[in-house]
Amino acid sequence: MKAATLERETSTPAVETRMRAAVYRGKNQITLEQVAVPEIQEGELLVRVHTCGVCGTDLKKIEYGLADPPRIFGHEIAGTVVRAGVHVKSFSAGDRVALHHHIPCRSCFYCRRKLFSQCAFYRRTGTTAGFEPAGGGFAEYVRVMNWIVAEGTVAIPEEISFEEASFLEPLNTCLKALETAALEKGETVVILGQGPVGLLLMQAAICEGATAVGIDLMDARLKMSRQLGAQVALNPQRDDVQAAVGTATEGRGADLAIVATSDPSAIAAAQRWVRRGGRVLLFAQTVPGETVPVRKETHRELQCVSGTAGKSGAPGFLAQGEGRPACQSPFSSRESRGGHTSGESSLP
């Protein structure tokens, strides 16, 4: 059945049949191609992509060839509804929306324990621009499948820009990570890596009432870290991080250290900078086969946890206009001008 028979009369008529897309064709191979605009089915949406963030996980899949081609990546999506299938009542043509690409079932063994990324249903990708579903945001249009329409599509308030709204998915993962790390108001948090995601983690921690210390090797990032609220931002190659954190915590060390850089040496540094009984959260993903250091100091009772998957629902910042992230250099599907990425700088 053709999509035209499933669309409501409120569809935007001027939708092309072909579109441009950045297609993954193999390890380190991305080509700009003309592909068919995806057809939608009952209960689905077609969204014209305005902005899509560039996630470090997609970059890793491309660099190491971790996915079978062809695919169209990109899952940090904000855009405008141009078509709505029958039985879609919450959205119509012209609505501005931000999209999740994964949604948990909320009822299985793992969801009951808030381990949403381990849910089998969560592993289904619900947005696509063609080929094997892989997000689809690096194209001009995406098809939004019915379960994402129902549970993973969020209306963008008028005062929120598309660029800000595209942070919905990465910020959601940051909020879940802080929940996993059991962050409490008044704690001191060291964030290793002050790239885009490290800055999101820092801002979210501050919104939760924590004191933040930003760590990076790049002066521009440290400057941004201070501007966005870090009590202190340090370069470990020239600053004494241990002393600075000790001064801020009456000599104890940080309550929590978040590793938002993929350099394994940062994990060892994080363990040094937390207090006795402190926590280390591993947020940045490693490459297959990589090992990470663990200090043999069981008497310090350190806790090491990991977490990058999102919460079960959309964060309230988008609905309420709160905690709006700083964003620069958005990726436009029409202009390809760069992007906010999850790749962080290395640390010694």
C-alpha beads as a LAMMPS data file, in Angstrom:
LAMMPS data file: protein, C-alpha beads

348 atoms
347 bonds

1 atom types
1 bond types

-500.0 500.0 xlo xhi
-500.0 500.0 ylo yhi
-500.0 500.0 zlo zhi

Masses

1 110.0

Atoms # bond

1 1 1 0.000 0.000 0.000
2 1 1 1.380 3.384 -0.907
3 1 1 2.097 5.902 1.816
4 1 1 -0.190 8.445 0.167
5 1 1 -3.215 6.355 1.129
6 1 1 -2.148 6.426 4.771
7 1 1 -1.460 10.122 5.173
8 1 1 -3.803 12.678 6.595
9 1 1 -5.046 15.534 4.459
10 1 1 -2.994 17.939 6.573
11 1 1 0.206 16.648 4.919
12 1 1 2.606 19.222 3.587
13 1 1 2.284 18.789 -0.212
14 1 1 5.767 19.942 -1.239
15 1 1 7.783 16.893 -0.185
16 1 1 10.406 15.704 -2.621
17 1 1 10.599 12.091 -3.770
18 1 1 14.415 12.099 -3.615
19 1 1 16.706 13.526 -0.964
20 1 1 20.353 13.900 -0.108
21 1 1 21.870 11.618 2.514
22 1 1 25.314 10.855 3.934
23 1 1 25.439 7.104 3.353
24 1 1 27.848 4.809 5.204
25 1 1 29.393 2.433 2.667
26 1 1 32.020 0.727 4.806
27 1 1 34.962 1.430 7.084
28 1 1 35.819 5.148 6.813
29 1 1 33.529 5.498 3.796
30 1 1 30.740 8.094 3.766
31 1 1 29.284 9.248 0.462
32 1 1 26.780 12.006 -0.270
33 1 1 24.053 10.349 -2.318
34 1 1 20.561 10.872 -3.684
35 1 1 18.187 8.329 -2.124
36 1 1 14.429 7.894 -1.996
37 1 1 12.468 9.795 0.629
38 1 1 11.151 7.051 2.957
39 1 1 7.458 6.195 2.800
40 1 1 5.539 6.143 6.049
41 1 1 3.002 3.622 7.265
42 1 1 0.017 3.766 9.589
43 1 1 0.810 5.533 12.863
44 1 1 4.113 6.940 11.579
45 1 1 5.558 10.379 10.821
46 1 1 7.794 11.816 8.149
47 1 1 10.039 14.517 9.596
48 1 1 12.154 17.001 7.662
49 1 1 15.487 17.117 9.516
50 1 1 16.590 20.598 10.533
51 1 1 19.457 19.716 12.892
52 1 1 21.220 16.485 13.813
53 1 1 24.061 16.143 16.275
54 1 1 27.065 13.986 15.429
55 1 1 27.424 11.319 18.118
56 1 1 30.790 9.785 18.901
57 1 1 29.270 6.305 18.740
58 1 1 28.402 6.874 15.076
59 1 1 31.913 8.160 14.411
60 1 1 33.335 5.024 16.033
61 1 1 31.132 2.745 13.927
62 1 1 32.317 4.529 10.795
63 1 1 36.018 4.637 11.744
64 1 1 36.238 0.988 12.787
65 1 1 33.643 -0.420 10.370
66 1 1 31.523 -1.794 13.218
67 1 1 28.253 -1.896 11.265
68 1 1 27.293 -3.595 8.024
69 1 1 26.751 -1.083 5.188
70 1 1 24.798 0.589 3.767
71 1 1 23.335 2.711 6.575
72 1 1 22.379 6.296 7.249
73 1 1 23.465 7.280 10.744
74 1 1 22.456 10.228 12.914
75 1 1 20.115 9.947 15.894
76 1 1 20.230 13.349 17.671
77 1 1 17.412 14.719 15.552
78 1 1 15.214 17.813 15.596
79 1 1 12.984 18.835 12.716
80 1 1 9.486 19.494 11.391
81 1 1 6.676 17.036 10.735
82 1 1 5.734 17.070 7.041
83 1 1 3.466 14.019 6.898
84 1 1 1.467 12.076 9.471
85 1 1 0.006 8.610 8.953
86 1 1 -3.538 7.701 9.848
87 1 1 -4.284 7.259 13.553
88 1 1 -1.584 9.787 14.501
89 1 1 -3.401 12.260 16.707
90 1 1 -0.621 13.875 18.745
91 1 1 1.272 15.471 15.848
92 1 1 0.474 17.005 12.481
93 1 1 2.272 18.673 9.581
94 1 1 4.159 21.774 10.708
95 1 1 4.850 20.602 14.270
96 1 1 8.428 21.048 15.482
97 1 1 9.703 17.878 17.166
98 1 1 12.762 16.266 18.704
99 1 1 13.184 12.520 18.407
100 1 1 14.447 9.595 20.412
101 1 1 15.522 6.621 18.312
102 1 1 15.272 4.021 21.098
103 1 1 12.463 3.495 23.620
104 1 1 12.437 0.804 26.352
105 1 1 9.404 -1.392 27.038
106 1 1 9.363 -0.271 30.718
107 1 1 8.077 -3.664 31.897
108 1 1 10.801 -6.300 31.396
109 1 1 13.346 -7.585 33.939
110 1 1 15.907 -4.936 32.945
111 1 1 13.495 -2.012 32.724
112 1 1 12.197 -2.750 36.229
113 1 1 15.798 -2.264 37.372
114 1 1 16.229 0.903 35.252
115 1 1 18.763 -0.862 33.019
116 1 1 16.937 0.405 29.955
117 1 1 19.700 -0.164 27.407
118 1 1 19.639 -3.889 28.241
119 1 1 15.959 -4.107 27.269
120 1 1 15.475 -6.127 24.062
121 1 1 12.821 -3.692 22.810
122 1 1 15.137 -0.737 23.459
123 1 1 17.629 -2.173 20.996
124 1 1 15.196 -1.657 18.104
125 1 1 15.946 1.549 16.195
126 1 1 12.763 3.453 15.425
127 1 1 13.936 6.225 13.086
128 1 1 15.327 5.659 9.613
129 1 1 16.102 7.320 6.294
130 1 1 16.400 4.020 4.458
131 1 1 18.454 0.810 4.452
132 1 1 18.932 -0.887 7.856
133 1 1 17.473 1.517 10.466
134 1 1 20.370 3.437 12.011
135 1 1 18.864 6.790 13.025
136 1 1 18.657 8.479 9.642
137 1 1 19.411 12.010 10.810
138 1 1 22.200 12.459 8.261
139 1 1 19.540 12.775 5.572
140 1 1 16.948 15.405 4.721
141 1 1 13.954 13.344 5.888
142 1 1 13.438 10.563 8.424
143 1 1 10.653 8.078 8.901
144 1 1 9.529 7.860 12.532
145 1 1 8.070 4.469 13.387
146 1 1 4.856 4.124 15.346
147 1 1 6.329 3.265 18.750
148 1 1 8.628 6.277 18.570
149 1 1 5.682 8.475 17.538
150 1 1 3.789 7.240 20.592
151 1 1 6.549 7.375 23.206
152 1 1 9.695 8.963 21.782
153 1 1 8.607 12.098 19.924
154 1 1 8.670 15.360 21.860
155 1 1 7.111 18.663 20.816
156 1 1 9.603 21.533 20.810
157 1 1 8.386 24.620 22.706
158 1 1 8.414 27.845 20.750
159 1 1 11.263 29.336 22.800
160 1 1 13.568 26.345 22.168
161 1 1 15.621 26.320 18.948
162 1 1 16.104 23.242 16.773
163 1 1 19.787 23.254 17.739
164 1 1 18.954 23.180 21.449
165 1 1 16.266 20.542 20.924
166 1 1 18.713 18.237 19.137
167 1 1 20.415 17.769 22.504
168 1 1 17.366 15.851 23.785
169 1 1 18.897 12.405 23.285
170 1 1 22.477 13.097 24.487
171 1 1 21.272 15.103 27.483
172 1 1 18.897 12.278 28.321
173 1 1 21.855 9.885 28.509
174 1 1 23.687 12.341 30.772
175 1 1 20.749 12.553 33.176
176 1 1 20.530 8.762 33.354
177 1 1 24.282 8.565 33.994
178 1 1 24.007 10.962 36.947
179 1 1 21.110 8.924 38.281
180 1 1 23.206 5.767 37.993
181 1 1 26.055 7.499 39.815
182 1 1 23.647 8.480 42.628
183 1 1 24.664 12.138 42.505
184 1 1 23.530 14.115 45.546
185 1 1 23.105 17.828 46.082
186 1 1 26.220 19.438 47.536
187 1 1 28.678 16.880 46.177
188 1 1 31.849 17.760 44.296
189 1 1 32.117 16.244 40.822
190 1 1 35.190 16.095 38.579
191 1 1 34.366 15.726 34.870
192 1 1 37.304 14.464 32.810
193 1 1 36.778 15.720 29.266
194 1 1 35.089 19.026 28.531
195 1 1 33.932 18.385 25.012
196 1 1 30.229 18.682 24.160
197 1 1 29.062 15.702 26.220
198 1 1 31.412 16.484 29.106
199 1 1 29.938 19.986 29.200
200 1 1 26.415 18.550 29.172
201 1 1 27.304 16.300 32.105
202 1 1 28.780 19.269 33.937
203 1 1 25.733 21.473 33.379
204 1 1 23.393 18.682 34.434
205 1 1 25.419 18.076 37.607
206 1 1 25.300 21.774 38.471
207 1 1 21.527 21.784 37.926
208 1 1 21.367 18.942 40.466
209 1 1 23.162 21.101 43.041
210 1 1 26.701 19.753 42.664
211 1 1 29.977 21.680 42.497
212 1 1 31.764 20.922 39.242
213 1 1 35.470 20.731 38.363
214 1 1 36.198 20.567 34.634
215 1 1 39.290 18.773 33.291
216 1 1 40.624 19.034 29.741
217 1 1 43.796 19.677 27.740
218 1 1 42.318 22.323 25.449
219 1 1 42.209 25.908 26.680
220 1 1 39.141 26.743 24.596
221 1 1 37.217 23.964 26.284
222 1 1 38.395 25.014 29.724
223 1 1 37.237 28.555 29.012
224 1 1 33.809 27.264 27.990
225 1 1 33.720 25.076 31.093
226 1 1 34.197 28.129 33.325
227 1 1 31.604 30.094 31.391
228 1 1 29.059 27.316 31.881
229 1 1 29.537 27.104 35.629
230 1 1 32.572 25.045 36.598
231 1 1 33.987 26.225 39.920
232 1 1 37.422 25.542 38.489
233 1 1 38.622 24.201 35.130
234 1 1 42.086 22.617 34.989
235 1 1 44.627 21.246 32.546
236 1 1 46.308 18.233 34.216
237 1 1 49.451 18.769 32.152
238 1 1 50.138 22.043 33.932
239 1 1 47.794 22.176 36.949
240 1 1 47.875 20.174 40.177
241 1 1 44.413 18.651 40.005
242 1 1 44.881 16.588 43.163
243 1 1 45.708 19.691 45.205
244 1 1 42.903 21.775 43.710
245 1 1 40.290 19.092 44.350
246 1 1 41.640 18.603 47.857
247 1 1 41.334 22.323 48.574
248 1 1 37.703 22.281 47.401
249 1 1 36.819 19.268 49.564
250 1 1 38.691 19.805 52.840
251 1 1 41.333 17.350 51.664
252 1 1 38.980 14.437 50.984
253 1 1 38.868 14.322 47.188
254 1 1 35.896 14.448 44.857
255 1 1 32.716 12.555 45.670
256 1 1 32.306 11.552 42.046
257 1 1 34.535 11.543 38.973
258 1 1 32.985 11.193 35.521
259 1 1 35.153 9.928 32.677
260 1 1 33.887 11.647 29.521
261 1 1 36.996 11.015 27.443
262 1 1 37.889 7.759 25.706
263 1 1 41.526 7.821 26.878
264 1 1 41.970 4.867 29.295
265 1 1 44.578 6.814 31.306
266 1 1 41.787 9.133 32.431
267 1 1 40.216 6.234 34.307
268 1 1 43.312 5.851 36.472
269 1 1 43.374 9.602 37.085
270 1 1 39.701 9.577 38.096
271 1 1 40.410 6.902 40.693
272 1 1 43.188 9.050 42.178
273 1 1 41.049 12.172 42.409
274 1 1 38.035 10.740 44.260
275 1 1 37.771 10.409 48.024
276 1 1 37.604 7.208 50.052
277 1 1 34.266 5.605 49.261
278 1 1 33.956 7.805 46.175
279 1 1 32.508 6.831 42.803
280 1 1 33.901 6.738 39.285
281 1 1 31.420 6.823 36.421
282 1 1 32.655 5.501 33.073
283 1 1 30.641 7.409 30.478
284 1 1 32.865 7.441 27.385
285 1 1 32.855 4.214 25.409
286 1 1 36.015 2.279 24.651
287 1 1 36.908 0.397 21.483
288 1 1 36.419 -3.397 21.234
289 1 1 39.122 -5.362 23.033
290 1 1 40.410 -2.380 25.008
291 1 1 41.195 -2.863 28.698
292 1 1 40.879 -0.235 31.398
293 1 1 43.036 0.163 34.522
294 1 1 41.658 -0.528 37.992
295 1 1 43.695 0.545 41.009
296 1 1 44.314 -2.200 43.553
297 1 1 43.143 -0.253 46.570
298 1 1 40.164 -2.156 47.893
299 1 1 40.595 -0.558 51.300
300 1 1 39.467 2.780 49.793
301 1 1 36.064 1.236 48.946
302 1 1 35.805 2.940 45.578
303 1 1 32.784 2.246 43.398
304 1 1 33.132 2.061 39.621
305 1 1 29.962 2.174 37.523
306 1 1 29.180 2.669 33.856
307 1 1 26.276 4.284 32.120
308 1 1 25.563 5.907 28.754
309 1 1 22.010 4.816 27.957
310 1 1 19.059 7.156 28.389
311 1 1 16.263 7.388 30.893
312 1 1 12.878 5.882 30.046
313 1 1 11.256 9.249 29.352
314 1 1 12.110 12.579 27.806
315 1 1 13.856 15.007 30.169
316 1 1 11.755 17.887 31.393
317 1 1 14.108 20.580 30.098
318 1 1 12.528 20.384 26.651
319 1 1 8.990 20.599 27.908
320 1 1 9.782 23.332 30.431
321 1 1 12.596 25.202 28.730
322 1 1 14.907 24.537 31.686
323 1 1 18.563 23.541 31.759
324 1 1 18.976 24.580 28.124
325 1 1 22.374 23.382 26.902
326 1 1 24.941 25.618 25.278
327 1 1 25.311 24.601 21.654
328 1 1 27.595 25.618 18.840
329 1 1 28.227 24.593 15.215
330 1 1 25.013 22.619 14.556
331 1 1 24.951 20.035 11.794
332 1 1 22.421 20.989 9.106
333 1 1 21.262 18.249 6.749
334 1 1 21.131 20.844 3.996
335 1 1 24.446 22.592 4.664
336 1 1 26.664 19.981 6.446
337 1 1 28.467 22.592 8.545
338 1 1 29.981 20.402 11.260
339 1 1 28.345 19.214 14.472
340 1 1 28.243 18.825 18.225
341 1 1 30.021 15.541 18.757
342 1 1 30.575 13.143 21.621
343 1 1 34.281 12.797 20.942
344 1 1 36.393 14.189 23.767
345 1 1 40.033 15.171 24.001
346 1 1 42.589 12.771 25.449
347 1 1 44.015 13.228 28.907
348 1 1 47.419 12.216 30.249

Bonds

1 1 1 2
2 1 2 3
3 1 3 4
4 1 4 5
5 1 5 6
6 1 6 7
7 1 7 8
8 1 8 9
9 1 9 10
10 1 10 11
11 1 11 12
12 1 12 13
13 1 13 14
14 1 14 15
15 1 15 16
16 1 16 17
17 1 17 18
18 1 18 19
19 1 19 20
20 1 20 21
21 1 21 22
22 1 22 23
23 1 23 24
24 1 24 25
25 1 25 26
26 1 26 27
27 1 27 28
28 1 28 29
29 1 29 30
30 1 30 31
31 1 31 32
32 1 32 33
33 1 33 34
34 1 34 35
35 1 35 36
36 1 36 37
37 1 37 38
38 1 38 39
39 1 39 40
40 1 40 41
41 1 41 42
42 1 42 43
43 1 43 44
44 1 44 45
45 1 45 46
46 1 46 47
47 1 47 48
48 1 48 49
49 1 49 50
50 1 50 51
51 1 51 52
52 1 52 53
53 1 53 54
54 1 54 55
55 1 55 56
56 1 56 57
57 1 57 58
58 1 58 59
59 1 59 60
60 1 60 61
61 1 61 62
62 1 62 63
63 1 63 64
64 1 64 65
65 1 65 66
66 1 66 67
67 1 67 68
68 1 68 69
69 1 69 70
70 1 70 71
71 1 71 72
72 1 72 73
73 1 73 74
74 1 74 75
75 1 75 76
76 1 76 77
77 1 77 78
78 1 78 79
79 1 79 80
80 1 80 81
81 1 81 82
82 1 82 83
83 1 83 84
84 1 84 85
85 1 85 86
86 1 86 87
87 1 87 88
88 1 88 89
89 1 89 90
90 1 90 91
91 1 91 92
92 1 92 93
93 1 93 94
94 1 94 95
95 1 95 96
96 1 96 97
97 1 97 98
98 1 98 99
99 1 99 100
100 1 100 101
101 1 101 102
102 1 102 103
103 1 103 104
104 1 104 105
105 1 105 106
106 1 106 107
107 1 107 108
108 1 108 109
109 1 109 110
110 1 110 111
111 1 111 112
112 1 112 113
113 1 113 114
114 1 114 115
115 1 115 116
116 1 116 117
117 1 117 118
118 1 118 119
119 1 119 120
120 1 120 121
121 1 121 122
122 1 122 123
123 1 123 124
124 1 124 125
125 1 125 126
126 1 126 127
127 1 127 128
128 1 128 129
129 1 129 130
130 1 130 131
131 1 131 132
132 1 132 133
133 1 133 134
134 1 134 135
135 1 135 136
136 1 136 137
137 1 137 138
138 1 138 139
139 1 139 140
140 1 140 141
141 1 141 142
142 1 142 143
143 1 143 144
144 1 144 145
145 1 145 146
146 1 146 147
147 1 147 148
148 1 148 149
149 1 149 150
150 1 150 151
151 1 151 152
152 1 152 153
153 1 153 154
154 1 154 155
155 1 155 156
156 1 156 157
157 1 157 158
158 1 158 159
159 1 159 160
160 1 160 161
161 1 161 162
162 1 162 163
163 1 163 164
164 1 164 165
165 1 165 166
166 1 166 167
167 1 167 168
168 1 168 169
169 1 169 170
170 1 170 171
171 1 171 172
172 1 172 173
173 1 173 174
174 1 174 175
175 1 175 176
176 1 176 177
177 1 177 178
178 1 178 179
179 1 179 180
180 1 180 181
181 1 181 182
182 1 182 183
183 1 183 184
184 1 184 185
185 1 185 186
186 1 186 187
187 1 187 188
188 1 188 189
189 1 189 190
190 1 190 191
191 1 191 192
192 1 192 193
193 1 193 194
194 1 194 195
195 1 195 196
196 1 196 197
197 1 197 198
198 1 198 199
199 1 199 200
200 1 200 201
201 1 201 202
202 1 202 203
203 1 203 204
204 1 204 205
205 1 205 206
206 1 206 207
207 1 207 208
208 1 208 209
209 1 209 210
210 1 210 211
211 1 211 212
212 1 212 213
213 1 213 214
214 1 214 215
215 1 215 216
216 1 216 217
217 1 217 218
218 1 218 219
219 1 219 220
220 1 220 221
221 1 221 222
222 1 222 223
223 1 223 224
224 1 224 225
225 1 225 226
226 1 226 227
227 1 227 228
228 1 228 229
229 1 229 230
230 1 230 231
231 1 231 232
232 1 232 233
233 1 233 234
234 1 234 235
235 1 235 236
236 1 236 237
237 1 237 238
238 1 238 239
239 1 239 240
240 1 240 241
241 1 241 242
242 1 242 243
243 1 243 244
244 1 244 245
245 1 245 246
246 1 246 247
247 1 247 248
248 1 248 249
249 1 249 250
250 1 250 251
251 1 251 252
252 1 252 253
253 1 253 254
254 1 254 255
255 1 255 256
256 1 256 257
257 1 257 258
258 1 258 259
259 1 259 260
260 1 260 261
261 1 261 262
262 1 262 263
263 1 263 264
264 1 264 265
265 1 265 266
266 1 266 267
267 1 267 268
268 1 268 269
269 1 269 270
270 1 270 271
271 1 271 272
272 1 272 273
273 1 273 274
274 1 274 275
275 1 275 276
276 1 276 277
277 1 277 278
278 1 278 279
279 1 279 280
280 1 280 281
281 1 281 282
282 1 282 283
283 1 283 284
284 1 284 285
285 1 285 286
286 1 286 287
287 1 287 288
288 1 288 289
289 1 289 290
290 1 290 291
291 1 291 292
292 1 292 293
293 1 293 294
294 1 294 295
295 1 295 296
296 1 296 297
297 1 297 298
298 1 298 299
299 1 299 300
300 1 300 301
301 1 301 302
302 1 302 303
303 1 303 304
304 1 304 305
305 1 305 306
306 1 306 307
307 1 307 308
308 1 308 309
309 1 309 310
310 1 310 311
311 1 311 312
312 1 312 313
313 1 313 314
314 1 314 315
315 1 315 316
316 1 316 317
317 1 317 318
318 1 318 319
319 1 319 320
320 1 320 321
321 1 321 322
322 1 322 323
323 1 323 324
324 1 324 325
325 1 325 326
326 1 326 327
327 1 327 328
328 1 328 329
329 1 329 330
330 1 330 331
331 1 331 332
332 1 332 333
333 1 333 334
334 1 334 335
335 1 335 336
336 1 336 337
337 1 337 338
338 1 338 339
339 1 339 340
340 1 340 341
341 1 341 342
342 1 342 343
343 1 343 344
344 1 344 345
345 1 345 346
346 1 346 347
347 1 347 348
